[in-house]
Structure formats: C-alpha cells, structure tokens
Amino acid sequence: MAISTPGATRTPPAAYPTRYWNRLADGRVQCDLCPRHCKMHEGQHGLCFIRACQDGAVVLTSYGRSSGYCIDPIEKKPLNHFLPGTPVLSFGTAGCNLACRFCQNWDMSKSREMDTLADQAMPEAIAAAAHALDCRSVAYTYNDPVIFHEYAIDVAQACREVGIKSVAVSAGYVCPEPRAEFYRHMDAVNVDLKAFTERFYGRICSGHLQAVLDTLVYIKNETRVWLEVTTLLIPGENDSDAEIDEMTNWVVEHLGPDVPMHFTAFHPDWKMLDRPPTPPVTLSRARTIARRNGVRHAYTGNVRDVEGDTTYCHGCGATLIRRDRYRILDWRLTPDGRCPDCGAPCAGVFEARPGDWGPKTRLVRLADWAETPVGSSRPPQP
C-alpha cells in the first residue's frame, strides 16, 4: 500500500538554523562543526561555503538543495562489505571543509554557484525516490556530508522511516560533539584517509591528520556503523612503502583486521596536474603491504583488477566474492556470511544473496519523484 510523504514538496529554506557554533567577544561567530573553527563576521561564509553568518548566527544555506542524483552500485562508494550488489541513490551539495588540491569532485565540492548546481530536494522527497527506485540505501557523497550535517541527518531520518539505509562518504574531518550526533543516524561509512602524514594534510588538504584518526577510532569503537577506509595513492606524495606500512599497521592496531581498506588510483585533476596517474603496480604493492600487516580485506580501485576486487576468506584463503569492477561474478558466502569451506565469518553487512544491480549508473531527476507516494514504483504522471 502506498504511504504518503507529507512535506516532500516543501520549499527549501534559504537559511537553516544550526547549533554547533558560539559568539565571540569581538562580535564574530565561530563555527564548531569541524576542526577548522571558521570565524565569521555578518554576511561571511566559512571555508566550506555553505555555512554562513546571518543575523548573528551560523546557518546552513544548502538545506534542501543538492545535486548529482544518480543510482550507483554500492561498491562505487566504495563499500565492498555492505549489502554487495545493491543500488544506492547518491547525492551531494556544493562546498567542502577541506581544500584538497587533487579533488576528484571539484566541480561540486569547490563550486560557489550553488543555485545553478542544485536540485530542490527535501528529505521526504529523497526517501520517497529511493524507495520507489528500489534503492537499498542513500549515499551522502561527492562532497563531505559533514558540512550539511542537519540536512543529512533529516534525510537519514526520513529514509529510516521507510526502510532505507544511510551511507556517508566522508573525510572524517569533524568535531566530537557533532560527530556523535551524525553517526547515530548512519548505517555505513567510507572514510577517506588521505595520507598518513601531517605534512600531506597540512600542505595539500589544509587540514590535520589527527582529527581524522580520532574519527576513525570513534566510529569503530563507539558506534555500530559499518566502516571501510579508502586512500587515493598519489605518485610521489603518499605512496611510499614506508607510509603505507605505517598506515596499515595503525589500522590493524587501532581499528582491527576486519576493516576493509581500498587503495585507489589518482588521476590529475583540479590543482594537481603535475603528477602522473597512479600505476596499477602501486595499488597492488599497497594491497600486498596491507595484507602482510594483517588487513584481512584489502582492495584496489579505479583500475580493472579482478584479484584486487575479490573478497577472500581470512581463514583458508578461499574466494568468497569474486568481482570485476562493480560486477559480482561469483558469490560463495553462506546465508549467515561465512566461508563455505572452513566456516570462518566474513565481517560485513550481508544478506543471504547479493543484489544484481551490476556496474550501471542511472541519472535521476529528483523532481520527477518528489510527489511519489512511498510504495509506488513510478513517478506521478503529468
């Protein structure tokens, strides 16, 4: 039976109130959402662009305005151990709270033309669209959902009401109090661990490594959110054996051996055009180092590598899920997520059978679904 979605066509507010900020003695306001702690005079925006000072308070200016709607395979986030083979409705907004010179999504994350990029999308409309399109989850991605904190949480709540899970793709650059609130509403996250040196974070991302490590430890130890980690390997910047060795040892020690790690290929983009694309051998070398250090599930990405895409049993080495990019070629997990040969459990969020979405991507015009009742399989006709 169709369920109505009241509020799906509400007009997005121009400025949405936030609460992680304080007023300074000099009249400015300080945003306390992320470790950047932007200090703003009236009318100014933070570095993220979408949090601003209006009427003496910090407001979110992108609530209900998002873009890039498409249905992806969940493996593209990348998440290999969270409902494999299922479709996820992905979206983001303008802005970002880091300044990575190599940003692969810079056309959105660095945009200052929010209204030209944005589709009006209230939380109820997103939930209704995901349900009608048979998506198992919604992904907050392309830019960091940390900066549209209030909007992401409201979308997650609307999705949970209709059985849709929420996936964050984040750099993990967030303060402790908002972090705790945010992850109460998420089901899975892929954290982009950009490197393992303060030098890299400071010089290339205008951030700090320790804040990201704190977020990783928090997610793993204090929440039930499924966690995977990705590192984009950039030639000459963060791809040395020593750095990968230190990083993967830290992951095993502080997050445990079951947290999957993805090593993905860089291509020249945004303000880093002076580095060559990552050779596939670099990704394979990183995967080898990670497995040697005890990471049970290490993957390669942005290249075609069936071995590097495949999930193996940590107990006996048997193939459990064989993939070619985003296509599942073979599925051998038992219905309770174990190896059929030795019985060892495979960490993750699995169902008895995988989805069959495959590698395709489908663009979605959210306006077509804004008034679709939950339970309907097609948008309303004009």
Wavefront OBJ file of the C-alpha trace (Angstrom):
o trace
v 0.000 0.000 0.000
v 1.314 3.448 -0.861
v 2.294 5.683 2.031
v 2.020 9.428 1.622
v 5.109 11.581 2.097
v 3.962 14.872 3.602
v 6.489 17.656 3.206
v 8.174 16.208 0.122
v 7.427 19.331 -1.887
v 8.114 21.914 0.814
v 10.196 24.860 -0.343
v 13.774 24.616 0.974
v 14.642 27.339 3.488
v 17.170 29.967 2.433
v 18.914 29.651 5.809
v 18.531 26.691 8.147
v 19.430 27.186 11.839
v 22.374 25.261 13.272
v 23.622 24.762 16.811
v 27.346 23.952 16.677
v 28.680 27.498 16.980
v 29.353 30.213 19.539
v 29.550 34.003 19.591
v 32.988 35.567 20.138
v 33.789 38.651 22.198
v 34.716 40.640 19.077
v 31.249 40.155 17.570
v 32.157 37.380 15.178
v 30.672 33.887 15.335
v 32.735 30.687 15.373
v 31.500 27.529 13.669
v 32.317 24.464 15.762
v 31.196 21.771 13.366
v 34.681 20.865 12.171
v 38.238 21.437 13.458
v 38.649 24.405 11.146
v 36.563 26.567 13.551
v 35.845 29.258 10.965
v 35.308 32.712 12.480
v 32.903 34.904 10.555
v 31.579 38.440 10.533
v 27.992 39.083 9.470
v 27.467 38.011 5.859
v 30.631 35.924 5.628
v 30.815 32.242 4.719
v 33.072 29.588 6.215
v 35.635 27.806 4.055
v 33.019 25.125 3.341
v 30.926 27.875 1.656
v 27.524 26.523 2.768
v 27.717 27.552 6.439
v 27.488 31.305 6.914
v 26.883 34.066 9.458
v 23.397 35.573 9.093
v 21.684 37.715 11.717
v 24.433 36.929 14.210
v 24.113 33.131 13.934
v 25.630 30.314 11.880
v 23.156 28.948 9.347
v 23.213 26.217 6.707
v 22.479 27.690 3.275
v 22.196 24.425 1.306
v 19.377 22.702 3.195
v 17.109 21.030 0.630
v 19.416 21.989 -2.237
v 21.534 19.183 -3.579
v 22.747 17.775 -6.864
v 24.325 14.893 -8.714
v 21.459 12.468 -8.165
v 22.168 9.057 -9.627
v 21.825 5.406 -8.758
v 25.197 3.708 -8.341
v 26.401 0.266 -7.315
v 27.215 0.351 -3.595
v 30.724 -0.865 -4.477
v 31.389 2.503 -6.131
v 31.366 4.365 -2.772
v 33.475 2.158 -2.277
v 31.818 -0.331 0.113
v 32.525 -3.982 -0.634
v 31.143 -5.460 2.598
v 27.854 -3.564 2.914
v 24.902 -5.086 1.029
v 27.014 -6.079 -2.009
v 25.432 -5.735 -5.420
v 22.684 -3.359 -4.298
v 21.816 0.050 -5.780
v 22.393 3.251 -3.791
v 20.889 6.674 -4.532
v 23.798 9.135 -4.376
v 23.831 12.909 -3.981
v 25.882 15.796 -2.626
v 25.841 19.567 -2.317
v 28.187 22.421 -3.123
v 31.167 23.093 -0.847
v 33.686 21.195 1.287
v 35.558 21.786 4.548
v 38.923 20.624 3.208
v 40.898 22.178 0.356
v 42.432 19.109 -1.292
v 44.432 20.158 -4.319
v 43.708 16.828 -6.029
v 39.920 16.814 -5.522
v 38.286 14.423 -7.986
v 34.842 16.012 -7.479
v 35.978 19.637 -7.560
v 33.154 20.763 -9.875
v 30.758 20.227 -6.950
v 32.890 20.436 -3.826
v 34.619 23.661 -4.924
v 31.545 25.202 -6.502
v 30.460 28.666 -5.472
v 27.488 28.553 -7.841
v 25.226 26.511 -5.597
v 21.916 27.502 -7.137
v 22.971 26.540 -10.656
v 24.045 23.094 -9.479
v 21.231 22.380 -7.079
v 18.007 20.446 -7.375
v 15.408 21.233 -4.727
v 15.206 18.088 -2.637
v 13.569 17.946 0.761
v 14.338 14.890 2.919
v 10.961 13.271 2.379
v 11.362 13.511 -1.402
v 14.747 11.795 -1.293
v 13.377 8.978 0.862
v 10.370 8.563 -1.438
v 12.577 8.488 -4.542
v 14.994 5.948 -3.051
v 12.108 3.694 -2.061
v 10.312 3.973 -5.414
v 13.553 3.295 -7.290
v 14.249 0.154 -5.210
v 17.460 1.529 -3.725
v 18.556 -0.154 -0.529
v 20.421 2.904 0.692
v 21.103 6.606 0.143
v 24.693 7.869 -0.043
v 25.796 11.346 1.075
v 28.780 11.777 -1.205
v 30.620 13.853 -3.868
v 31.359 16.420 -1.163
v 31.586 15.766 2.571
v 28.221 15.354 4.333
v 29.824 16.712 7.494
v 29.192 20.233 6.199
v 25.484 19.664 5.500
v 25.101 17.959 8.878
v 21.498 18.978 9.638
v 20.257 18.192 6.137
v 21.981 14.784 6.044
v 20.507 13.812 9.418
v 16.998 14.804 8.362
v 17.357 12.808 5.134
v 18.632 9.817 7.128
v 15.664 10.010 9.479
v 13.213 10.186 6.578
v 14.946 7.227 4.930
v 14.936 5.127 8.088
v 11.171 5.553 8.363
v 10.743 3.766 5.024
v 13.464 1.131 5.475
v 16.249 2.853 3.508
v 19.760 2.800 4.982
v 22.175 5.732 5.009
v 25.773 5.707 3.790
v 28.262 8.524 4.403
v 31.329 9.069 2.231
v 33.456 11.369 4.346
v 36.943 12.639 5.033
v 36.227 12.360 8.756
v 37.138 15.981 9.492
v 34.588 16.800 12.198
v 34.453 17.807 15.862
v 33.499 15.281 18.566
v 30.008 16.508 19.526
v 28.546 16.813 16.008
v 30.360 13.611 15.052
v 28.473 11.681 17.722
v 25.137 13.084 16.585
v 25.859 12.462 12.898
v 26.839 8.806 13.270
v 23.782 7.973 15.344
v 21.906 8.250 12.046
v 24.315 6.470 9.669
v 24.432 2.767 8.819
v 27.740 2.660 6.933
v 30.627 4.965 6.118
v 33.674 5.020 3.917
v 36.265 7.369 5.406
v 38.853 8.854 3.083
v 42.174 8.551 4.918
v 44.059 10.783 2.516
v 47.567 10.024 3.732
v 49.415 9.187 6.930
v 51.470 12.322 7.492
v 50.633 15.722 8.937
v 52.774 17.216 6.159
v 50.406 15.902 3.476
v 47.266 17.011 5.292
v 48.659 20.464 6.003
v 50.274 21.209 2.644
v 47.808 19.539 0.284
v 44.476 19.436 2.167
v 44.731 22.380 4.606
v 43.764 20.075 7.461
v 45.191 17.827 10.160
v 45.636 14.066 10.214
v 44.943 13.538 13.923
v 41.343 14.743 13.679
v 40.684 12.091 11.019
v 42.341 9.350 13.071
v 40.181 10.348 16.039
v 37.061 9.997 13.883
v 38.114 6.555 12.662
v 38.703 5.306 16.193
v 35.386 6.795 17.330
v 33.384 5.145 14.544
v 34.983 1.758 15.124
v 34.860 1.727 18.923
v 31.826 3.832 19.814
v 29.265 3.112 17.080
v 27.675 0.216 15.208
v 28.250 1.894 11.833
v 29.904 -0.355 9.241
v 33.309 1.158 8.396
v 35.581 0.924 5.361
v 38.621 3.100 4.582
v 39.934 4.477 1.284
v 43.291 6.018 0.395
v 43.865 7.636 -3.002
v 47.534 6.959 -3.756
v 49.254 9.904 -5.454
v 52.672 9.267 -7.033
v 55.440 10.919 -5.035
v 53.095 12.211 -2.330
v 51.668 9.397 -0.184
v 52.586 6.161 -1.970
v 55.893 5.159 -0.361
v 56.264 1.683 1.130
v 57.151 3.209 4.487
v 53.998 5.349 4.672
v 51.705 2.543 3.536
v 53.363 0.205 6.033
v 52.844 2.673 8.889
v 49.256 3.398 7.880
v 48.176 -0.216 7.567
v 49.859 -1.189 10.842
v 47.934 1.648 12.522
v 44.645 0.448 11.025
v 45.130 -3.095 12.294
v 46.211 -1.914 15.751
v 43.505 0.723 16.278
v 40.617 -0.390 14.057
v 41.210 -4.129 13.832
v 41.979 -6.506 10.958
v 38.401 -6.704 9.663
v 38.071 -3.076 8.484
v 38.387 -3.215 4.676
v 40.918 -0.903 3.052
v 40.693 0.405 -0.520
v 43.744 1.722 -2.384
v 42.562 3.734 -5.368
v 44.224 5.305 -8.379
v 44.764 9.048 -8.713
v 44.295 10.904 -11.981
v 45.485 14.508 -12.490
v 42.709 16.928 -11.594
v 41.805 20.310 -10.071
v 45.046 21.947 -8.877
v 47.267 18.877 -9.017
v 48.001 18.414 -12.684
v 51.724 17.895 -12.236
v 51.515 14.294 -11.025
v 51.042 11.290 -13.325
v 48.204 8.794 -12.889
v 48.859 6.076 -10.327
v 50.392 2.956 -11.914
v 48.375 -0.212 -11.186
v 51.506 -1.802 -9.720
v 51.480 0.816 -6.950
v 47.978 -0.243 -5.916
v 48.946 -3.915 -5.950
v 52.021 -3.149 -3.864
v 49.914 -1.280 -1.290
v 47.469 -4.183 -1.142
v 50.325 -6.616 -0.565
v 51.730 -4.492 2.277
v 48.309 -4.190 3.888
v 47.661 -7.947 3.751
v 51.137 -8.658 5.100
v 50.411 -6.366 8.052
v 47.185 -8.161 8.891
v 44.480 -6.276 6.947
v 42.140 -9.134 6.016
v 40.335 -7.340 3.204
v 42.459 -5.027 1.043
v 41.231 -3.853 -2.349
v 42.410 -1.862 -5.358
v 40.189 0.720 -7.069
v 39.826 2.924 -10.168
v 41.550 0.171 -12.171
v 40.448 -3.168 -13.569
v 41.899 -5.805 -11.243
v 39.769 -8.886 -10.546
v 42.169 -10.166 -7.891
v 42.248 -6.777 -6.188
v 38.428 -6.585 -6.300
v 37.856 -10.056 -4.848
v 36.968 -10.883 -1.253
v 38.895 -13.823 0.171
v 38.378 -15.844 3.338
v 40.811 -14.781 6.037
v 40.781 -18.323 7.422
v 41.572 -20.538 4.461
v 42.070 -18.134 1.560
v 39.074 -19.350 -0.432
v 37.315 -16.968 -2.808
v 34.112 -15.634 -1.240
v 33.008 -12.808 -3.576
v 34.635 -12.511 -6.981
v 34.208 -9.134 -8.684
v 35.163 -7.372 -11.872
v 34.957 -3.662 -11.065
v 31.361 -3.282 -9.863
v 30.038 -6.581 -11.215
v 29.757 -9.633 -8.925
v 30.983 -12.667 -10.861
v 30.714 -15.290 -8.121
v 29.125 -15.385 -4.637
v 30.112 -18.162 -2.235
v 29.189 -16.735 1.171
v 26.805 -18.882 3.182
v 23.442 -17.288 4.118
v 24.904 -16.300 7.502
v 28.001 -14.675 5.965
v 30.575 -17.438 6.388
v 33.121 -19.223 4.246
v 31.551 -22.398 2.828
v 34.893 -24.213 3.051
v 36.129 -23.514 6.595
v 33.216 -21.745 8.264
v 35.143 -18.586 9.145
v 32.896 -15.499 9.355
v 33.401 -12.678 6.879
v 32.983 -9.268 8.517
v 30.356 -7.068 6.938
v 26.648 -6.440 6.458
v 25.448 -9.227 4.177
v 22.177 -10.806 3.170
v 21.576 -14.372 2.020
v 22.052 -13.347 -1.603
v 23.699 -10.299 -3.204
v 21.907 -7.671 -5.228
v 22.094 -7.752 -9.011
v 22.441 -4.031 -9.833
v 25.807 -4.524 -11.529
v 28.075 -1.708 -12.793
v 25.423 0.565 -14.322
v 24.770 4.154 -13.235
v 21.373 5.776 -13.707
v 20.878 9.526 -13.562
v 17.825 10.637 -11.581
v 15.860 13.869 -11.856
v 14.562 14.118 -8.336
v 11.741 16.491 -9.259
v 10.097 13.581 -11.111
v 9.798 11.718 -7.816
v 9.110 14.493 -5.316
v 5.387 13.731 -5.052
v 5.659 9.962 -5.432
v 3.975 8.154 -2.528
v 6.240 5.672 -0.759
v 5.170 2.283 -2.072
v 4.748 3.439 -5.673
v 7.144 2.192 -8.344
v 6.787 5.084 -10.787
v 6.719 8.887 -10.646
v 3.420 10.718 -10.957
v 2.261 11.390 -14.500
v 1.687 14.971 -15.678
l 1 2 3 4 5 6 7 8 9 10 11 12 13 14 15 16 17 18 19 20 21 22 23 24 25 26 27 28 29 30 31 32 33 34 35 36 37 38 39 40 41 42 43 44 45 46 47 48 49 50 51 52 53 54 55 56 57 58 59 60 61 62 63 64 65 66 67 68 69 70 71 72 73 74 75 76 77 78 79 80 81 82 83 84 85 86 87 88 89 90 91 92 93 94 95 96 97 98 99 100 101 102 103 104 105 106 107 108 109 110 111 112 113 114 115 116 117 118 119 120 121 122 123 124 125 126 127 128 129 130 131 132 133 134 135 136 137 138 139 140 141 142 143 144 145 146 147 148 149 150 151 152 153 154 155 156 157 158 159 160 161 162 163 164 165 166 167 168 169 170 171 172 173 174 175 176 177 178 179 180 181 182 183 184 185 186 187 188 189 190 191 192 193 194 195 196 197 198 199 200 201 202 203 204 205 206 207 208 209 210 211 212 213 214 215 216 217 218 219 220 221 222 223 224 225 226 227 228 229 230 231 232 233 234 235 236 237 238 239 240 241 242 243 244 245 246 247 248 249 250 251 252 253 254 255 256 257 258 259 260 261 262 263 264 265 266 267 268 269 270 271 272 273 274 275 276 277 278 279 280 281 282 283 284 285 286 287 288 289 290 291 292 293 294 295 296 297 298 299 300 301 302 303 304 305 306 307 308 309 310 311 312 313 314 315 316 317 318 319 320 321 322 323 324 325 326 327 328 329 330 331 332 333 334 335 336 337 338 339 340 341 342 343 344 345 346 347 348 349 350 351 352 353 354 355 356 357 358 359 360 361 362 363 364 365 366 367 368 369 370 371 372 373 374 375 376 377 378 379 380 381 382
